[in-house]
Amino acid sequence: MLQIVVPATEDLFDERTECFISSKETVLKLEHSLLSISKWESKWCKPFLTANESERHTPNEMYDYIKCMTLNNNVPEEVYNALTLDNMKDIFKYMDSPMTATTITNVKKRVGKPEVFTSEVIYYYMIAYGIPFECEKWHINRLITLIKVCSAKNNPEKMSRQDLLANNRALNAARRKALRTRG
């Protein structure tokens, strides 16, 4: 969860009402989770997580996603209008964070069109791998890493004979070096 302080403002102009508005300093609690993505996708009817750079979200869509991330109740619209550039940087830094120490290596790239990860696809993987629904509140990057770990553990990659021999040669060389022997 991310907590940001949105500063008080007195000089925001609301173009709809054509009036100046103010807002109090507010602490927003945000969560970049499957639950937030699901809320956003139900409104916009398109995937939030996209691999394609050309499918970036508009400022309005991102602004709305921040609302979907908000855990506070009854946050006035003025608070979102008062978000500063530093607030936005903190939000995007939080969204990009892996939120786990786990790294997955040797992942083979799939040939063809990449799978689109909508909230329903992620829920499917949670059901398929027996991941409890409480994890829908986890940071989305952590949840996706868990899904990838489950996939890797359920479908271990088999080494080719050539790779196996090369791996064994490297292990033997490391052991000879550590033990200071020649064979």
C-alpha positions, 0 to 999 in steps of 0.5 A: 500500500502506498500513502501519499499526502496531497497538499491543501490547495486554494486556487484550483479552477473547476472548468465545469462550474467555472469556480475556484475551489479549494481542498484540505490536505489529504492522505490518500491510501492507494493499492495497485492490486488485482481488485483495483484493475478489476474495477477499472476494467469493468468501467473502461472495458479494456485491459489495463495491463498491456504489453504494447506501447501503442496501447498506453492509457490516456491521462483521463484513464490513468486519473480514473485508475488512481481513483480505483486504487484509492482505499479511502472512502468518500474522497472529494474530486478536488483531492484528485485535482490537487495531485502534484507532480511529485505525487504522480511520480510516487504513484508511478514508482510504486506501480512499477515496483516489483514488490518481491525479492523473487526473480525469474530467469531463463523464461522462454519468450513465447512466439506469437502474440503475447497473452493479454492479462485482463483481471479475469485471466489473472483470476483464472490463474489464481484458481488454476494454481490454488492461489487464495482470493485474499491475494487479489489485494496484493500489489499486482506485480507481486501477484503476477510473479507468484503466478509465474513461479507457480507456472515454472514449478508446475512446468519445469523446463527440461535441459537439452543434453548439450545444456546439461553437459555444459552445466555439469562442466561448469559445476565440476570446474567450480568444485575443482577451483574451490577444492584446489584439485585437478580432477 
